[in-house]
Amino acid sequence: MPTATFHWISRFLEAQAAELGAATNTQLAYGRDLKDFDSYLARAGRDFGDAGRSDVENYLVHCDAQGLAKSTRARRLSAIKQLYRFAFEEGLRSDNPAIQISGPGQDKRLPKILSETEVDRLLDAAHASGRSLSDQLRNGCLMELLYATGMRVTELVSLPVSATRGDPRLLLIMGKGGKERMVPLSPPAREALSAWLTQRDIEDEAARLKKKPLSRFLFPSRGAAGHLTRHRFYLLIKEFAVAAGVDPGKVTPHTLRHAFATHLLANGADLRAIQTMLGHADVATTEIYTHVLEERLSELVLERHPLAEGRSQAPSGEPSPDDQ
C-alpha cells in the first residue's frame, strides 16, 4: 500500500477510536473496506487524494456487480464517506466527493443523545474525579468547556492557553482546515476555566523554577503531542460516566457535542447560530438535531399524553381531575 494511502487510513482509524470510541472489529472492517476501495482506485490510476464523485459511484456499481449484500455496500460507502469527511476536516482535501452520494437503502442514523440531567451528573463526576486537586480542576474544566462550546475533542485537547486568558466571554476556536470561530462561554465554564488556569499557573511557576520547558497548551501532557491526547480524554470520559451512574456505552466526547447542540435547540436557540458554534460548513449537517428533537418530542407525547395507549382515561362525559 502506498505510504500516502496508509497515512490517510491510519489517521482516520485513530480518530475513529479516539473521538467516537469505534470498537476494534469496527476499525478492522473500515480498514478492509478502505483498502478495497484503494485497490479499485489504483487499478484506475487514481488514489484517495484525486478521486472524484464518479469514482466513488463507479466503485459502488462495481461492488453491486460483485454480488455484495446491500448491508456490505452500505458499510463500504459509510467508511468512504467518513474517510472523506475526516480528510476534509483535517485539510487533506478541499472537498468531499462522497457527501451527496446516497447509500443502498441506508437510513440516516440519529446521534445518541444525553438528557440534561445525565450531563449534569457527568459534570459533577468530572469535578470530583482525579487523584489530586489538579486532576479534579483539569477534569472539571475539560467537561465544562466541552459542553459549553460543543467543540470537537481535537479542538478541545489542543486548545492553546493563550486563547483562554483574560476571563473570556467568547472563546476563539481553531477548527479543522484552519477555520476560526467564536463560541460564547457559559458562567460555569468560565468559573471552571479560571480555577484551572490558577492551578496551571502555579504548576508552571514550579516548573520554571526547575528550568523545565512550559507547554503552550491549556491541557498539557508529557507525551509527544505536548497536550492531552484524544484517546486519553476518551478514557477519562468513560470513567466519568461510570462515576456518574450513566451508561458508558452512550457517552463519548462526541455525544457531549451532540448534547450541546440538542439542548440548545430544545431551549429555543437558532439553528444557524448552532451551525456557527459547531463549525459546520453546511446547515444541512446541523439539521439532524431537529430530527433528534422531533423524535424526543414524539416519545414524550406517547409517554405522557393522557390518550396514549395504556394510560388511564376519564369515562366519557365525566371531567378529568385536571378539568375540575
C-alpha positions as CSV (number, residue, x, y, z in Angstrom):
1,M,0.0,0.0,0.0
2,P,1.4,3.5,-0.9
3,T,2.7,5.5,2.1
4,A,0.2,8.3,1.5
5,T,-2.7,5.9,1.4
6,F,-1.6,4.1,4.6
7,H,-1.2,7.6,6.2
8,W,-4.8,8.5,5.4
9,I,-6.3,5.2,6.7
10,S,-4.2,5.1,9.9
11,R,-5.0,8.7,10.8
12,F,-8.7,8.1,10.1
13,L,-8.9,4.9,12.2
14,E,-7.0,6.6,15.1
15,A,-9.6,9.5,15.1
16,Q,-12.5,7.0,15.0
17,A,-11.1,5.2,18.0
18,A,-10.4,8.4,20.0
19,E,-13.4,10.5,19.2
20,L,-16.2,8.0,18.6
21,G,-14.9,5.0,20.5
22,A,-15.0,2.8,17.5
23,A,-14.6,-0.9,18.5
24,T,-11.6,-2.9,17.2
25,N,-13.9,-5.0,15.0
26,T,-15.4,-1.8,13.5
27,Q,-12.0,-0.4,12.8
28,L,-10.8,-3.6,11.2
29,A,-13.9,-3.6,9.0
30,Y,-13.4,0.0,8.0
31,G,-9.7,-0.7,7.3
32,R,-10.6,-3.6,5.0
33,D,-13.3,-1.6,3.2
34,L,-11.0,1.3,2.6
35,K,-8.1,-0.9,1.3
36,D,-10.6,-2.5,-1.1
37,F,-11.6,1.0,-2.4
38,D,-7.9,2.0,-2.6
39,S,-7.2,-1.1,-4.7
40,Y,-10.1,-0.3,-7.0
41,L,-8.8,3.3,-7.4
42,A,-5.2,2.1,-8.1
43,R,-6.4,0.0,-11.0
44,A,-7.9,3.1,-12.5
45,G,-4.7,5.1,-11.8
46,R,-6.4,7.1,-9.0
47,D,-6.0,7.5,-5.3
48,F,-7.8,8.9,-2.3
49,G,-6.4,12.4,-3.0
50,D,-7.7,12.8,-6.5
51,A,-10.7,10.5,-6.7
52,G,-14.0,12.3,-7.6
53,R,-17.7,11.6,-7.0
54,S,-17.9,9.5,-10.2
55,D,-15.1,7.3,-8.9
56,V,-17.0,6.6,-5.7
57,E,-20.2,5.9,-7.6
58,N,-18.4,3.6,-10.1
59,Y,-16.9,1.7,-7.1
60,L,-20.4,1.1,-5.7
61,V,-21.6,-0.2,-9.1
62,H,-18.5,-2.5,-9.1
63,C,-19.5,-3.8,-5.6
64,D,-23.0,-4.4,-6.7
65,A,-21.8,-6.3,-9.7
66,Q,-19.8,-8.5,-7.4
67,G,-23.0,-9.5,-5.7
68,L,-22.2,-7.9,-2.4
69,A,-25.1,-7.6,0.1
70,K,-26.8,-4.3,0.5
71,S,-25.6,-4.0,4.0
72,T,-22.0,-4.6,2.9
73,R,-22.3,-1.9,0.2
74,A,-23.8,0.5,2.7
75,R,-21.0,-0.1,5.2
76,R,-18.4,0.4,2.5
77,L,-20.0,3.7,1.4
78,S,-20.2,4.7,5.1
79,A,-16.4,4.1,5.5
80,I,-15.7,6.1,2.4
81,K,-17.9,9.0,3.4
82,Q,-16.4,9.1,6.9
83,L,-12.9,9.0,5.5
84,Y,-13.5,11.9,3.2
85,R,-15.3,13.9,5.9
86,F,-12.3,13.4,8.1
87,A,-9.9,14.3,5.2
88,F,-11.9,17.5,4.6
89,E,-11.9,18.5,8.3
90,E,-8.1,17.7,8.6
91,G,-7.3,19.7,5.5
92,L,-6.2,16.7,3.4
93,R,-8.7,17.6,0.8
94,S,-10.6,20.8,0.0
95,D,-13.8,18.9,-0.9
96,N,-15.8,15.8,0.0
97,P,-16.5,13.8,-3.2
98,A,-18.9,11.4,-1.4
99,I,-21.0,13.8,0.6
100,Q,-24.0,13.8,-1.8
101,I,-24.0,10.0,-2.6
102,S,-26.9,8.1,-1.2
103,G,-26.4,4.6,0.1
104,P,-28.4,1.5,-1.0
105,G,-31.5,1.8,1.2
106,Q,-29.4,3.3,4.0
107,D,-31.2,5.1,6.8
108,K,-29.7,8.2,8.3
109,R,-28.8,7.3,11.9
110,L,-29.7,9.9,14.6
111,P,-26.9,10.6,17.0
112,K,-27.1,9.3,20.6
113,I,-28.3,12.0,23.0
114,L,-27.9,12.6,26.7
115,S,-30.5,14.2,28.8
116,E,-29.7,17.5,30.7
117,T,-29.9,15.5,33.9
118,E,-27.3,13.0,32.7
119,V,-25.0,15.8,31.5
120,D,-25.3,17.4,35.0
121,R,-24.3,14.2,36.6
122,L,-21.3,13.8,34.2
123,L,-20.1,17.3,35.0
124,D,-20.4,16.7,38.8
125,A,-18.5,13.5,38.4
126,A,-15.7,15.2,36.4
127,H,-15.3,17.9,39.0
128,A,-14.8,15.2,41.7
129,S,-12.7,12.7,39.6
130,G,-8.9,12.6,39.9
131,R,-6.1,11.6,42.3
132,S,-5.3,15.3,43.1
133,L,-6.8,18.7,43.2
134,S,-5.0,19.5,40.0
135,D,-6.6,16.5,38.2
136,Q,-10.1,17.4,39.5
137,L,-9.7,21.1,38.3
138,R,-8.5,19.9,34.9
139,N,-11.2,17.3,34.5
140,G,-13.9,19.7,35.5
141,C,-12.6,22.3,33.1
142,L,-12.4,19.8,30.2
143,M,-16.0,18.8,30.6
144,E,-17.4,22.3,31.3
145,L,-15.7,23.6,28.1
146,L,-16.8,20.7,26.0
147,Y,-20.4,21.0,27.0
148,A,-20.4,24.8,26.9
149,T,-19.0,25.1,23.4
150,G,-19.7,21.9,21.5
151,M,-16.0,21.7,20.5
152,R,-14.7,18.7,18.7
153,V,-12.4,16.7,21.0
154,T,-9.3,17.5,18.9
155,E,-10.1,21.2,19.2
156,L,-10.5,20.9,23.0
157,V,-7.4,19.0,23.9
158,S,-5.2,21.1,21.6
159,L,-6.6,24.5,22.8
160,P,-3.7,26.9,23.3
161,V,-3.6,28.5,26.8
162,S,-3.2,32.0,25.1
163,A,-6.8,31.7,23.8
164,T,-8.2,31.5,27.3
165,R,-6.6,34.3,29.1
166,G,-8.4,37.4,30.5
167,D,-11.7,35.7,31.7
168,P,-13.1,35.4,28.1
169,R,-16.8,35.7,27.4
170,L,-16.0,34.4,23.9
171,L,-13.6,31.7,23.1
172,L,-11.7,31.7,19.8
173,I,-11.5,28.1,18.4
174,M,-9.3,27.0,15.6
175,G,-11.3,24.4,13.8
176,K,-10.5,21.8,11.1
177,G,-8.9,23.2,8.0
178,G,-7.6,26.2,9.9
179,K,-11.1,27.8,10.2
180,E,-11.7,30.0,13.2
181,R,-14.9,30.6,15.0
182,M,-16.1,32.4,18.2
183,V,-18.1,30.5,20.8
184,P,-19.6,32.1,24.0
185,L,-18.7,30.6,27.3
186,S,-21.3,29.9,30.0
187,P,-20.7,31.2,33.6
188,P,-19.9,27.6,34.9
189,A,-17.4,27.1,32.1
190,R,-15.7,30.5,32.8
191,E,-15.6,29.6,36.5
192,A,-14.0,26.2,35.8
193,L,-11.6,27.7,33.3
194,S,-10.5,30.3,35.8
195,A,-9.9,27.7,38.6
196,W,-7.9,25.5,36.2
197,L,-5.8,28.4,35.0
198,T,-4.9,29.5,38.5
199,Q,-3.8,25.9,39.3
200,R,-2.0,25.6,36.0
201,D,-0.1,28.9,36.6
202,I,1.1,27.5,40.0
203,E,2.4,24.4,38.3
204,D,4.1,26.5,35.6
205,E,5.9,28.6,38.1
206,A,7.1,25.4,39.9
207,A,8.4,24.1,36.5
208,R,10.0,27.4,35.7
209,L,12.0,27.4,38.9
210,K,13.2,23.9,38.0
211,K,14.0,25.2,34.5
212,K,11.6,22.8,32.8
213,P,10.0,23.7,29.5
214,L,6.5,25.1,29.7
215,S,3.6,24.0,27.5
216,R,1.7,26.3,25.3
217,F,-1.4,24.1,25.6
218,L,-4.3,24.6,28.1
219,F,-4.2,20.9,28.9
220,P,-0.5,20.0,28.8
221,S,0.9,16.5,28.8
222,R,4.4,15.0,28.8
223,G,3.6,13.0,25.7
224,A,4.9,13.6,22.2
225,A,2.0,15.9,21.2
226,G,2.5,18.1,24.2
227,H,-1.1,18.1,25.2
228,L,-3.7,15.6,26.4
229,T,-4.5,13.1,23.6
230,R,-7.9,12.3,22.2
231,H,-7.6,8.7,23.3
232,R,-6.7,9.7,26.9
233,F,-9.7,12.0,27.1
234,Y,-11.9,9.3,25.7
235,L,-10.9,7.0,28.5
236,L,-11.4,9.8,31.0
237,I,-15.0,10.5,29.9
238,K,-15.8,6.8,30.3
239,E,-14.5,7.0,33.9
240,F,-16.8,10.0,34.5
241,A,-19.8,8.1,33.1
242,V,-19.2,5.2,35.5
243,A,-18.8,7.5,38.4
244,A,-22.0,9.4,37.4
245,G,-24.0,6.2,37.0
246,V,-24.6,7.0,33.3
247,D,-24.4,4.2,30.8
248,P,-20.8,4.4,29.5
249,G,-21.9,2.9,26.2
250,K,-23.7,6.1,25.3
251,V,-21.1,8.5,26.5
252,T,-18.2,9.7,24.2
253,P,-16.7,13.1,23.6
254,H,-18.9,13.3,20.5
255,T,-22.1,12.7,22.4
256,L,-21.3,15.7,24.6
257,R,-21.1,17.7,21.3
258,H,-24.5,16.3,20.3
259,A,-25.9,17.2,23.7
260,F,-24.6,20.8,23.4
261,A,-26.5,21.2,20.1
262,T,-29.6,19.3,21.0
263,H,-30.1,21.1,24.4
264,L,-29.6,24.5,22.8
265,L,-32.2,23.7,20.1
266,A,-34.6,22.4,22.7
267,N,-34.3,25.7,24.6
268,G,-35.0,27.9,21.6
269,A,-31.6,28.5,20.0
270,D,-31.5,29.4,16.3
271,L,-30.3,26.6,14.0
272,R,-27.9,29.0,12.2
273,A,-26.3,30.1,15.4
274,I,-25.8,26.4,16.4
275,Q,-24.3,25.8,13.0
276,T,-21.8,28.6,13.5
277,M,-20.9,27.4,17.0
278,L,-20.4,23.8,15.9
279,G,-18.3,24.9,12.9
280,H,-20.5,23.1,10.3
281,A,-19.9,24.2,6.8
282,D,-23.4,23.3,5.7
283,V,-26.6,23.9,7.8
284,A,-27.9,20.6,6.4
285,T,-25.4,18.9,8.8
286,T,-26.8,20.8,11.7
287,E,-30.4,20.0,10.8
288,I,-30.1,16.4,12.1
289,Y,-30.5,17.8,15.6
290,T,-34.1,19.0,14.6
291,H,-34.8,15.3,13.9
292,V,-33.4,14.3,17.2
293,L,-35.6,16.8,18.9
294,E,-38.7,15.8,17.0
295,E,-38.1,12.1,17.9
296,R,-37.7,13.1,21.6
297,L,-40.9,15.2,21.5
298,S,-42.8,12.2,19.9
299,E,-41.6,10.0,22.7
300,L,-42.8,12.5,25.3
301,V,-46.2,12.6,23.7
302,L,-46.5,8.8,23.6
303,E,-45.3,8.6,27.2
304,R,-47.2,11.5,28.8
305,H,-50.3,12.3,26.7
306,P,-53.5,11.2,28.6
307,L,-54.8,9.4,25.5
308,A,-51.6,7.5,24.9
309,E,-52.2,3.7,24.9
310,G,-52.1,2.2,28.4
311,R,-52.7,5.4,30.3
312,S,-55.8,5.8,32.4
313,Q,-58.7,7.9,30.9
314,A,-61.7,9.5,32.4
315,P,-65.0,7.9,31.4
316,S,-66.7,9.7,28.5
317,G,-68.7,12.7,29.6
318,E,-67.0,12.9,33.1
319,P,-64.5,15.6,33.7
320,S,-60.9,14.6,34.3
321,P,-59.3,15.7,37.6
322,D,-57.4,18.4,35.7
323,D,-60.6,19.9,34.5
324,Q,-62.2,20.2,37.9
